[in-house]
Amino acid sequence: MKLQMVDLGGQFKKIEKEVDLAIKEVLNSSAFINGPKVHEFQHQLEKYLDIKHVIPCANGTDALQVALMALDLKQGDEIICPDFTFVATAEVVKLLGLKAIFVDVDKDTFLIDIDKIRAAITPNTRAIIPVHLFGQCANMEAIQEIAAENNLYVIEDTAQAIGAAFTFENGTKQKAGTIGTIGTTSFFPSKNLGCYGDGGAIFTNDDKLAEKMRKMVNHGMEDRYYYKYIGVNSRLDTLQAAVLSIKLKHLQSYNASRIEAANYYDTLFKHEEKISIPIRTNNSSHIFHQYTLKLNDVDRDKLCVYLQEKGIPFGIYYPVPLHLHKPYFDERFVNENFSNTNSLCKRVLSLPMHTELTEDQIAFISNAIIEFING
């Protein structure tokens, strides 16, 4: 079987009858925008996350943008973001005329560095956007404490960690995206909970913010053709909601399959000194949206060529720190202050990770890498 980074076809085969029936139901109803399935999925996700409000929208980037729009920030306000993440986290900040202030990440967990957050706060700081990268929560207890001390908003980017849980020092647990002021996620097809197109959602326990954002994703409309806010056109279409309702029922098993695959990868790599396997923190579950290695004294470019020859897919998330991209240049960013991100961008390698991975496939992938490293 051809190896894939994400085997969506194999996953679909297991739920094909359910999906076909749900899509046919939507087609027969002709309720393609804001149909009953959208509201059904919204309530299902609220129950799963144990949060008061879920606002479905068109994609994860819109979710971040609407979250920031709802906070009535002013041009020039500063938003702290990790330097090692997908561009959407900072993209929306710049689009709204705000200032993205990048900080370094932890070299082992790849998550935003708490000490660097503290050092980056100025009188103009208004919010922090922690990213729950690769399937694991940032240290939300520490981030919430910093936010409370400095009167800051927290917008969780949980596009890669839907279903992960954070454990506080007192033993209580909360799902990723439900801890800060607002949580956001993406339902891009390759996500742990993905639809068959674009989709996203916003989460909050704040009634006023929820009411505002629900209007904002629909042009800011309060009543038909009466507009209360500047908004956007960002709705989750009914067909995608129907698919997500089905896949949400399987999310726990999907995440369990990914964890099982990651554990097997770990077993095969654990004695390799030139490979650092993903670190699991003590205060978060890890649901492995990506299984990302850190290579030590390995020529990554040559390894990538070798893997291509073997028919093994891979990903490099991410090859360039955000602070070095031209649209995000700021003279305050000193390259030496991003040593961990700079290093990770040269050393990380993500391997196939999905619900359909078999032990034989994992062994083939792992043995090929070990063979190259020790060859």
N, C-alpha and C positions, 0 to 999 in steps of 0.2 A: 504494500500500500504506500502511495506517495506521501511523504512526510509533509505536514503543513504547520505553520505557526499557530493557526487556529482552524480547527476542523468544524466549521459551521454546518457543512453538509451532513456530516455524520451525526451531529447533534440534532439536526432537523428531522432525520429519519425516525428518531425515537418519539417525536411528538407530532409527526406529520398529520395524523388523523385529527388530532385536537386542533392544530393550526388550520387545516383545511376547513373544518367545520366552523371555526370562529370567523375566518375570513369570509366564508360564504354567508354567514349571518349578517356581517357588516354590509356586504354587497347587496343583499336582499333588502336591508333596511334603508340603504342609500344615505345613511347618516354618517357622512365621511368626516365632518368637522364637528368636534364637541359632541359626538354621539354618546349613547349610554355606556359604551365600553370604556370611554375615557374616564368617566366618573367612577365606573366600577373599579378600574385599575387604580385610580387615585385613592379610593378608600381601602383597597387591598394593601397598597404600599404604606399608607398611614398606619394601618394595623401592624404590618410587618416591622416597621421602623419604631413603632410606639411613639409617634409624633402627632401633633394636632393637625398640622396642615401640610399637604403635598400639593404643589402647583405644577402640573405637567406643562412642558413647553417643547419647542421644536428641536433643541439640541443642548448639549452641555455648555457650549460657549455662551449661548443666549441665557442659560440659567445663571451663569456668573455675571453677565452684563446686567440682567434685570435685578439681581441681588444688590449690585452696587448702585444702580439707578434708584432703588427704593430707599436708600439711606440718605438721600439729599446731600451728597457730598459736593464740594465746590472745586472748581478747576484749581489744580496745583496741590490739592490734598494728597498726602503720601500714603501709599498702600504697600505694606511689607509682604514680599513674596519670596519663595525659594528660587534660587538661581538654577537649580537642577530640576527641571520639570518641562512639560509640554507648553508650547507658547501660548495657548489659550488663556492660561492663568494670568499672564501679564498683558496679553493682547487687549482684553476688555478694559483694563485699567487705562491704557493709552488711548483707546478709542473714546473714552469718556472725558479725556482731558485731565486725567489724574496722573500722579507720578508713581511709577513702579519702582520701589526700592528693594533691590535684590539683596538677599543674604545667603551665606554659604549653608551647606547641609552637612550632616554628620557623615563621616567617611565610611562608617560601617552600615548604618541603617538607610542611608540616602535621604533621610527626612530632615526637614528644616531644623537648623541648629538653634536651640533655645537661647543660648548666650548671645548669639549673633542678633537675634530678634531684639533683645534688651538693648544692645549697643546701637541698633539702628533707629531707635525711637527718638523723634524730635518733636518740637511743639506743633509741627504740621502733620504728624502721623494721625491717621483716622481709623485704620483697619489693618488686620492681619489676614492673609489668605494662606493658611496651612494646606499643603497638598498631601493627601494620604497616598503616597506613591507606591506603585506596584502591588497594592493590596493590603497595606499595613498603615495603621493610624499614626499620625504625628502625636507628640506628647501633648494631648489636649488639656490635661490637668494644669500643666505649667503654662500653656498658652492662655488658658482662661484666667489664670491668676495674673499674668502680665496685662491682659486686656482690662481686667477689673481695676488694677492699680493705675492704669493710664487712660481709663475711659475710652477704650477702643472697641470697635466692632470686630467680630470674628466671622469670616465667611469660609466655611469648610469646602474645599474642592475634593469631593469623594468620587470623582469619575472612575477611579481605578479600584475603589474599595467598597463598593456597595455590598453590605452584609458583614463587613468586618466589625469588630466590637472593641471598644476601649474600656479598660478596667481602671477605676480610680483607686487611690490608696485605701479608701474605706471598704473596698470590695464591690461597690456598685458598678454596673456595666451599662454602657449606652452604645447604640449603633453609630457607626461613622456617619457624619452628616447631621446628627441630631443634638450636638453638644454646643456649638457656637450660636451666634445670633441667627445665622442662616446657613443652610447646607445646600450644596448643589451636586448634581450628578449628570452623567451622560449615559445614554442607552445605545451608543454606537455599536454596530453588530458584534465587534470583537470583545466587548466588555463582558464581565461575568454575568451581568443581566443586560443582554443586548436585544434590540429589535431587528427588523429586516429593512432598515433604512436609518434615518436620523431620528433622534428623540432625546429628551432630557427632562429633568425635574428639579424643583426647588423645594426645600423643606424648612419649616420654622414652627416654633411654638408660640410666636408672637402674633396675636390675632390681628392687630392693626397692620403689621407688615404683610401678613398673608392676604388680607383684603386688598391692599394696595398692589401687591405683585400679581394677584389674580387678574386685576384689571389691566395692569401694565403689559402682560403678555398678549392681551387682546386690544392693542392700540390705545390703551389707557381708557377704554370705554367703561362708563358706569351704567348707562342705559343705552339702548340702541341709538347710535348717532349722537350721543351726548358724552363728551370726553372730560374726564376729571384729571388725568395725568398725561404727560408725554409718554407714549408707550411704544411698543414694537409689535410686529406681527409674528408671534412665536407660539404656535399651538401644536400640541402633539396630536397627529391625526388618528382617527379612530381605528384604522387598520393596524397601526403600530401598537396602539393601546391593547387591542385584542390579542396580539402576539405576546406582549409583555405580561398580560394577565396569566397566560398559560405558563410562560417561562418563570414568572415569580414563584409559582408553586414548586418549581424544581430548583430554585436558587440554592437552597441549603445543600442539596445533593450535588449540584454543580460545583459549589465551593469545596465540598468535601472531596470530590474527585481531583480537583486541582491541588489540594493539600496532600492527598495521597501521592500524586505524581511528584510533587516537590520533595516529599519525604524520600521517595525512591532515588531521585536525583542526588539528594544529600548523601544517601548511603553509598552511592557509587563514587562520589567525588571526595568523600570525607578525608581520605588519606593523601590527597594531592596538595602538596605545599604551594604549588603555583596557581591554585584556584581557591578563592574565597567564596564559599556558598552564602546564600542570603541569610542575614541575621534576623532572628525573631526577637522582638523586644518583649520585656516582661509584662508590659501594660497594654498590649494589643494583640489580637488574633491577626493572622496573616492569611489572606485568601488567594494570594498568588495570581493577580492579574498578569503579572510577568514573573518568570523565574530568571533572575538576573545574577550572573556571576561577575566577580571582580577578578581580573587576570593579574597575576603577579609575575613580572619579568617574562611575559609572553608576547610575541609579535602578533598583535591582534589582526593586522591586515593579512598576514600570511595564513593565519588560522582561518580567517573568513574565506579566503580563496580555497583552502583545503575543504572546508565544509561545503562550499558550493560544488566542488568536484564530487563530493560524496552524496549530493542531493539533500543536504540537511539545511533547512531554512534557519535563519537567525535574525535578530534585530539589534540595533545599537540605539538604545534609548538612554541618553541623548548625546549626539556627537559634538555639540558646541554649546557652551554655557550661554544662557540667555543674555547675560550682560555684555557679551562680545558681538551680538547681532546688531547691525547698524541701526535699526529702528528703536533700539532700547539703550543706545549709548547715553551715558551720563558721566560727566567729568568727575563726579564724586566716586565713581566705581573704580577702585584700585585693584588691578588684577591679582595682586598678592593676597588680597583679602578673601579670595575665592579658591584657595588652594585645594580644598577637597573636591569641589565641583570640577575644577580644571583637571584634576587627576582622574576622577571618575569618568569624565567624558572620553578619556583616552584608554580606559581599561575595562569598561563594562561590556558585557555581551549577554543578550537575552536569548534563551532557548525556547523551542516550541513548548507551549503551555496551554492546554485546553482540556475539556471534559472527556475527550475520546482517546487520549493518549494511553497506549498499552505499555506494559513493562518491557516488552521486547523492543518497542520503539525507543523508549527512554534508554535502555541498555545500549542500543545501536548508536544513539546520539552521544551518550556519555563516553562510550569506549572509543569512538572516533576522536573525540577531543583529547582524551587521555593518551591515545596513541600518538597524536600530533605533539603533544607537550613533552612526552617522554621519548619521542623518536629521535 
